[in-house]
């Protein structure tokens, strides 16, 4: 009776006019939802939502109504999530352990509570197991937003993972134990590591479970360079291979179709559990489920409809999925395959695979570029080779070895051969295109141009038209920002030391002043994210690690046209740097720099610092390096003045005397303190001197990075600090 009722209901549903209007049009609904989701974080996207909504209203009112209803549901769920998972500053928490990760000198423990997850840092490496109920006492840690322009927003990252607090543990007490689903995945991983050698187990964990923690840094980098990281991030390829193998096996042993569906569904649910409900696995499994229902119930949904419905269901389940890079790449690549596949159906399989790889490269370019700041233009060739190798050899061999562990002695040579081939392609089949980090507006413009170009290509318009549009789409996305940007002076908030950047395209000057310490790559990431793969000038004020420690990394990663150092700095030879001293000039494009100090060598390296000045627009900028009061007394005997001063020696009491600040008479002072608090920067006396003179002061410990922008003959100042909440 239930089956008959169900069949009649579906028949009536499919005969309704609303259903007919939605079939083959769910993509427009999903696109509206995507724009609405973007508008939740970017207010200006609301204009695109209104525009597209108006078009839907005019084209098909049913689509418009359905789109608005689903968008309202997603928005309400999003607001509820934002309210529920607000960050807290608790020093004590009780909850269940759902994840434990070992680091170099500590372990991180993820604890689940009703209000969200807590991240615990345990330096004692106490024996903690999944499912343990623990009471943690310690110090609550503040999570920072992005401290550098276009930098990583750690606070938002944690929020989107529903992590509401972090605690540095001083005491952990286990008070109970309960079963939790992550224990199943951990048990499987433990058995794989137990029954195989380290090299084989690491490879199988990556291939079958997407856990690449066992890869060494060189192999991981080679995978990224070759553009085959997706093979080790569980996605639709893995699900389709698993489902294909299971279907073949179950068919051969004559299992009925309905029973096959039940068994495959159970397998996918188990696979979701052991992969911790990865967004890409969830997407692929849900698509398979909807596709199966579509086929059995004859719903007449297209593959694009199934993808669109999957997107909307996942957004309703967890709106924060939209911030997950794996979620974004998974849907985008699948969309390209669904749309591009039929256009290439008459091509040979290898040609079709290569063409789809090219299309995926083009359409994932902004996301991959934002991750790596470059793409390998030859990765489609590499993908053809490795995807075929993966489907035919690697995946079957991995499954067989998982089921029969003693065969790992045969699997190990296969792993080593794969690594050798991967290294070969990294060496001989890489052609990199450097890319700055694209903001949302640029990404939308890029995709618009790319869609136009691809449409012209498949409509066989004159080659000159689509070639030109492709060129405009790619090169425009790369260069548009730097060509149109105003002049900016950045005072960066680095973990250790200081660095400043002058980005003045109109003055044909991109200069870096100091590099911070050698143990972090923040400056390199900043330069690449802003498209500064070549700089005109690198100025190293003096030979201290917190000022020139990162220079070697800059030389390795960035093309440096000229280096300026003090005549009394021997850290870089005269053959590789221009040596300057007081009363010298040097230039960068149309900008001219005047050197105030030093005029002689000093035993105190701080006093060998380059003190120099330049005028940008109508403002005079003065950099003091780490020059101390003895140098300030010499400079007071000269006609020195500035509008904006980078305070000497991080605001230490050895610099910035009241008399010197009075002489320079700046309007604005910038103090780059670094993030190490035990130095006590800035000193209270320095702050008192600045306040006494009424000088507006910016500090990287409080304001994070400080950005001065000169546009339309007007200066504006922006800081990167955002209040919590």
ABEGO torsion letter per residue (X at the ends): XAAAAAAAAAAAAAABAAAAAABGAAAAAAAAAAAAAAAAABAAAAAAAAAAAAAAAAABAAAAAAAAAAAAAAAAAAAAAAAAABBBBBABBBBBBABBBBBAABBBBBBBBAAEBBBBBBAAGBBBBBGBBBBBBEBBBBBBBBABBGBBBAAAAAAAAGBABBBBBABBBBAEBBBBAAAAAAAAAAAAAAABBAAAAAAAAAAAAGBAAABBAAAAAAAAAAGAAAAABBBAAAAAAAAAAAAAAAAAAGBBAAAAAAAAAAAAAAAAAAAGGBAAAAAAAAAAAAAAAAAAAGAGBBAAAAAAAAAAAAAAABAAAAABAAAAAAAAAAAAAAAAAAAAAABBAAAAAAAAAAAAAAAAAAAAAAAAGBBBAAAAAAAAAAAAAAAAAAAAAAAAAAABAAAAAAAAAAAAAAAAAAAAAAAABBBBBBBBBBBAAAAAAAAAAAAAAAAAAAAGBBAAAAAAAAAAAAAAAAAAAAAABBBBBBBBBBABEBBBBBBBAAAGBBBBBEAEBAABAAAAAAAAAAGBABBABBBBABBBAAAAAAAAAAAAABBBABBBBBAABAABBAAABBBBBBGBBBBBEABBBBBAOBABBBABAAAABBBBBBBBEABBBBBAEABBAAAAAAAAABBBBBABBBBBGGGBAABGBAAAAAAAGBABBBBBAEABAAAGOBBAAAAAAAAAAGBBBBBAAAAEBBBBBBBGGBBBBBBABBBBX
